[in-house]
Amino acid sequence: QPAWESYEQALHFLAGHMTDRELERWDKKLWDSIDDLKATPRLGQYEPWLEYKGEGHRRLVVGKFKVVYRIEGRRIYVTDSIDARQDPGKMKG
């Protein structure tokens, strides 16, 4: 749920700064990158800001956004998507 909230907040923010076409391209690029995780789940680097949780959170940078996720067995859980220019303390794990 927190990842969806972050995603919706990002869309709302970007809608005021991009054309509809640019927003559509950004959205496609974001989802394509997330889809790539199916084949290569360890594609992203470890997320040092969430290391204290001990859950192996990783990050995938897509443009100026960071997709935060963790791997549990054969499942990948996207836990957050955040503007990489924001305070990393706002990340949800």
C-alpha positions as a Markdown table, in Angstrom:
| # | Residue | x | y | z |
|---|---|---|---|---|
| 1 | Gln | 0.0 | 0.0 | 0.0 |
| 2 | Pro | 2.7 | 2.6 | 0.8 |
| 3 | Ala | 4.3 | 2.0 | -2.6 |
| 4 | Trp | 1.0 | 2.8 | -4.4 |
| 5 | Glu | 0.6 | 5.9 | -2.3 |
| 6 | Ser | 4.1 | 7.1 | -3.2 |
| 7 | Tyr | 3.5 | 6.3 | -6.9 |
| 8 | Glu | 0.2 | 8.2 | -6.9 |
| 9 | Gln | 1.9 | 11.2 | -5.2 |
| 10 | Ala | 4.7 | 11.1 | -7.8 |
| 11 | Leu | 2.2 | 11.1 | -10.6 |
| 12 | His | 0.3 | 14.0 | -9.1 |
| 13 | Phe | 3.5 | 16.0 | -8.6 |
| 14 | Leu | 4.8 | 15.2 | -12.1 |
| 15 | Ala | 1.5 | 16.0 | -13.7 |
| 16 | Gly | 2.1 | 19.7 | -12.8 |
| 17 | His | 5.6 | 19.7 | -14.3 |
| 18 | Met | 5.3 | 17.6 | -17.4 |
| 19 | Thr | 3.2 | 17.3 | -20.5 |
| 20 | Asp | 0.8 | 14.4 | -20.7 |
| 21 | Arg | 3.1 | 12.8 | -23.2 |
| 22 | Glu | 6.2 | 13.2 | -21.0 |
| 23 | Leu | 4.3 | 11.8 | -18.1 |
| 24 | Glu | 3.1 | 8.8 | -20.1 |
| 25 | Arg | 6.7 | 8.1 | -21.2 |
| 26 | Trp | 8.0 | 8.4 | -17.6 |
| 27 | Asp | 5.3 | 6.0 | -16.4 |
| 28 | Lys | 6.1 | 3.5 | -19.1 |
| 29 | Lys | 9.8 | 3.7 | -18.3 |
| 30 | Leu | 9.1 | 3.2 | -14.6 |
| 31 | Trp | 6.9 | 0.1 | -15.2 |
| 32 | Asp | 9.3 | -1.4 | -17.7 |
| 33 | Ser | 12.1 | -1.0 | -15.2 |
| 34 | Ile | 10.0 | -2.7 | -12.5 |
| 35 | Asp | 9.1 | -5.5 | -15.0 |
| 36 | Asp | 12.9 | -6.0 | -15.7 |
| 37 | Leu | 13.2 | -7.1 | -12.0 |
| 38 | Lys | 11.4 | -10.3 | -12.9 |
| 39 | Ala | 14.3 | -11.5 | -14.9 |
| 40 | Thr | 17.1 | -9.9 | -12.9 |
| 41 | Pro | 15.8 | -9.2 | -9.3 |
| 42 | Arg | 19.3 | -8.3 | -8.1 |
| 43 | Leu | 19.6 | -5.6 | -10.7 |
| 44 | Gly | 19.4 | -2.8 | -8.1 |
| 45 | Gln | 21.9 | -1.8 | -5.5 |
| 46 | Tyr | 21.4 | -2.3 | -1.8 |
| 47 | Glu | 19.6 | 0.7 | -0.3 |
| 48 | Pro | 21.8 | 1.9 | 2.6 |
| 49 | Trp | 19.2 | 4.1 | 4.1 |
| 50 | Leu | 17.0 | 1.0 | 4.9 |
| 51 | Glu | 19.9 | -1.3 | 5.8 |
| 52 | Tyr | 18.9 | -1.0 | 9.5 |
| 53 | Lys | 15.8 | -3.0 | 8.8 |
| 54 | Gly | 17.8 | -6.1 | 7.8 |
| 55 | Glu | 15.4 | -7.0 | 5.0 |
| 56 | Gly | 17.8 | -6.5 | 2.1 |
| 57 | His | 16.1 | -3.6 | 0.5 |
| 58 | Arg | 17.4 | -2.6 | -2.9 |
| 59 | Arg | 16.9 | 0.4 | -5.1 |
| 60 | Leu | 16.5 | 0.8 | -8.8 |
| 61 | Val | 17.0 | 4.3 | -10.1 |
| 62 | Val | 14.7 | 5.4 | -13.0 |
| 63 | Gly | 15.5 | 8.9 | -14.1 |
| 64 | Lys | 15.2 | 11.0 | -10.9 |
| 65 | Phe | 13.1 | 8.4 | -9.1 |
| 66 | Lys | 14.1 | 5.5 | -7.0 |
| 67 | Val | 12.1 | 2.3 | -6.8 |
| 68 | Val | 12.8 | 0.6 | -3.5 |
| 69 | Tyr | 12.1 | -3.1 | -3.3 |
| 70 | Arg | 13.0 | -6.3 | -1.4 |
| 71 | Ile | 13.2 | -9.9 | -2.4 |
| 72 | Glu | 11.6 | -12.7 | -0.4 |
| 73 | Gly | 12.2 | -16.1 | -2.0 |
| 74 | Arg | 10.7 | -15.9 | -5.5 |
| 75 | Arg | 8.7 | -12.8 | -4.8 |
| 76 | Ile | 9.7 | -9.1 | -5.3 |
| 77 | Tyr | 8.0 | -6.5 | -3.1 |
| 78 | Val | 8.1 | -2.9 | -4.3 |
| 79 | Thr | 8.0 | -1.0 | -1.0 |
| 80 | Asp | 8.3 | 2.6 | -2.2 |
| 81 | Ser | 9.0 | 4.9 | -5.2 |
| 82 | Ile | 10.4 | 8.2 | -4.3 |
| 83 | Asp | 12.0 | 11.2 | -6.0 |
| 84 | Ala | 15.7 | 10.6 | -5.5 |
| 85 | Arg | 16.1 | 14.3 | -4.7 |
| 86 | Gln | 13.9 | 14.0 | -1.6 |
| 87 | Asp | 15.1 | 13.4 | 1.9 |
| 88 | Pro | 15.9 | 9.6 | 2.0 |
| 89 | Gly | 14.6 | 9.5 | 5.5 |
| 90 | Lys | 11.1 | 9.7 | 4.0 |
| 91 | Met | 11.5 | 6.2 | 2.4 |
| 92 | Lys | 9.0 | 3.5 | 3.5 |
| 93 | Gly | 10.3 | 0.0 | 3.9 |
